[in-house]
Amino acid sequence: MASLRTYLTVTFLLWPAAAPWTATGAEPAAEPAQQVAAWLRWLIPLPKEVSIRQQVTLPAADVKITLAAGAGDLERNAARKLQGLFLEKAGSPAVAGSGLEIVLGACDAEGRLGGIAVPDAARLRDLPNREQAYLIRPDGAKRLLLTALDPRGVFYAALTMRQLLESKFRGDDVTVPLAVVTDWPDLEERGEWGGSSTRDIEWLADRKMNLVEFHTTHEVDEQGKSVTAISRSLLRRGQINAVNLVPIISHLNGMGNRGVYRAYPELRGQGEKAVYKSGSTELWAPCASNPKLHEIMAGWMRGYAAYGIRDISCWLGELTQHCQCDQCATAGQFALETRAFVKAWQRARQDFPGLRIRILTTQGSYATNDRVLAECPPDVRVTYYDGGRTYDSSREPMIYPLLEQFAADGRWLGCYPQLTPSWRIVSPWSCPQFVKARLAEFVDKGLASLGGYVVPDNRLFDFNVTAAAEWSWHAHGRDEHQFALAWATRQGFQQPDAVADWAVLLGPVSWDLYGARLVERYFFRPGSLERLVQARKQPAFGEGPFRYLPDAAALEKNLDACRRAMHLAQRSGSSAIQAETQAVTTYYVMLDQLCRICNFLAENQTFDAAGRRTLQNHMNAFALAGALNTEALCDWERAVAVGAGSSRFRDGVQATEAAVAAVARALAPLAIRNPAAPLMRHTIGGWTLEDFRQQAKIEKTFDVTEQISGPGIYRVTFQYTEGWNGASTHGVTLLAEPRDGGGTPAPVGLDEHLGSTANDSQNNVYSLRLDTHDPALRYRLVAVLQGTRPQDQQPGRTGCSGEITLQRERDPDWQVRMMNVLPRSD
């Protein structure tokens, strides 16, 4: 479609200043509008005021889309979007019809569009966020006027009209609503930072989202000069889609990674509390009282502004590290960092008067955010971020009193909330209740900007992101079911009502899990589960992973809701919705069995063989639910977008496996087996940068005797974990030899093909078929891979680490086998 749109022509009408034009052709017959409610389901977000009383049906070739004189790039793109729809649906570019004209353009100071007085145009000046407000008004049965005060409003009017028309093409004909629409957004800015947002500019714009904050080059070269770079094509895409592209000056405690301390070592913070070290990571807080910092950041700001940038996001240091020099210690690290940003901006603004900045708070600054706010002049904006408090999906309000008052005082406030279950792991979540609650809070507390965080890809969370578009524009319009119905309608589901029922039913149930951070905090760090089982106490409902489950009855109620949601998911016909439901259900089954294990141990300090079998059965059920959960997660990612989950999705899958292993460890002293052990993913080894020092292509050998549990197919996965450089993978061989070492190793499995593993991996999984298994033999796995030698890596772009895992594929009867595992004494 994009290639077709390249060749669309846009008709410009040069109207006389005083008189309107007259369209030719027979007057199309207007008729009462049919099924208006169904029509409105195609609109996301729902306009503030919309009425459709009449419609006109005519050949699509008789429609003409006309741009007002003087239209800019944004309005031309708006017209292209409408024309592209006509070309796609009816093969007509809608440039020469005489039956009905759709006219786009900004109205003049008198509220006229090409000499025609637009009804209610005067209202536009009094609407909130008026530069984005728009009107759609019929002018008789032969003309529709799409107008606004600003090209951005015209663009949004065209998007609304496009959605209204999408489902109304039948053969060569189209039914056009003579709609009366008055619309404006609640939040000034609606969008995202990071994730796939720069890739998805057009996708976001189609949902009337208008903000992307993004990382780009800003560093200091060897001569000490501030250097910046931004993709002009990226900026152009934002410009023609009404999306504000806001470059970021990254967390100041990462300035060492941008050449600052190399050129100006005096800017590195003083004292042991100025540095954070973890493995190869070393982050230094800057000496924020040093005026040289102002000069460097002013250079970055001027560099960005030279690209036409109007807004810059300025990130304070993310951690609590702070310079201990006398000046910094007296004034406070984050107040001084804010002051440094402000002084840099004041310098840059001498050359670029229209430049604006927004200060991003952090978990490091949280305790002194009052001092941060005090450093911000009235025309400096503030965005609230805190890694623990805004990357949070709990049911509690997000905007705390200090910031609530800041916004109430008329100051510009944005927020970086996650729109997903977690910033750290990836699990499926479609929850209208969560998104509506979060956005209603933002709107009601007077925020100006939503900078949502979606990890790692919008495709995985279409429902939640589209819901954010809905309620950031119109917070108190649709309820949860109405939105879900509109989303399902636009997605093309055959039974959208079933999908809407599913979302409303499963949403709060999944919120109880993710709001308590079940996966991120307890499965991803499973030591807490191990300690919970070892304590031999009944689970504490209302706390920890049971935070939103007040008692056992609530757990059972949610489990029942999951079962009912699965019936609706099956009616939807969507494999993604079914997999999401299965993932949530199996999380709940794991919680339920965890409760049963804890209750059994609390009530039975000692037990006989029958008691052990009861406990083993609970462990078997817990492990089975975990195995089904990992299957469901993988099924979900494959159904939505293969590979879109990236490393954080894999971490989510491994978190479930780790939870099973942790509970099994806690029960092992009681002679309880881990029934999942033969099927679990085992890390058999890995590689580091030093492995490649002698040569780039290497062989690594691992003893996998304990992991080879029988004949079957074993998957070997090479997975990059950290460093600037990835690795190429060439093959794996499985060798068998007598355990006493007296014989010659013989290959019993081989897979050779070229693959790669980095941030994105390709063909990095290898399969080994073992036809027979002899417990008397020792098995070794030989892996061949190629990296970059340390001496060949560029300064600042070093590192190459990864892990190699082995996992047996599941036999057809694996579930039965797992449930029949007995304790060791049996």
Secondary structure, 3 states (H helix, E strand, C coil): CHHHHCCCCCEEECCCCCCCCCCCCCCCCEEECCCHHHHHCCCCCCCCEEEEEEEEEEEHHHEEEEEECCCCHHHHHHHHHHHHHHHHHHCCCCCCCCCEEEEEEECCCCCEECCEECCCHHHHHHCCCHHHCEEEEECCCCEEEEEECCHHHHHHHHHHHHHHHHCCEECCEEEEEEEEEEECCCCCEEEEECCCCCCCHHHHHHCCCCEEEEECEEEECCCCCEEEECCHHHHHHHHCCCCEEEEEECCHHHHHHHCHHHHCHHHECCCHHHEEEECCEEEECECCCCHHHHHHHHHHHHHHHCCCCCEEEEECCCCCCCCCCHHHHHHCHHHHHHHHHHHHHHHHHCCCCCCEEEEECCCCCHHHHHHHHHCCCCCCEEEECCCCCCCCCCCCCCCCHHHHHHHHCCCCEEECCECCCCCCCCCCCCCHHHHHHHHHHHHHCCCCEEEEECCCCHHHHHHHHHHHHHHHHCCCCCCHHHHHHHHHHHHCCCCHHHHHHHHHHHHHHHHHHHCCCHHHHHHCCCHHHHHHHHCCCCCCCCCHHHCCCCCHHHHHHHHHHHHHHHHHHHHHCCHHHHHHHHHHHHHHHHHHHHHHHHHHHHHCCCCCHHHHHHHHHHHHHHHHHHHHHHHHHHHHHHHHCCCCCHHHHHHHHHHHHHHHHHHHHHHHHHCCCCCCHHHCCEEEEEECHHHHCCCCEEEEEEECHHHCCCCEEEEEEEEEEECCCCEEEEEEEEEEEECCCCCCCEEEEEEEEEEEECCCCECCEEEEEECCCCCCEEEEEEEEEECCCHHHCECCECCCEEEEEEEECCCCCHHHHHHCCCCCCC
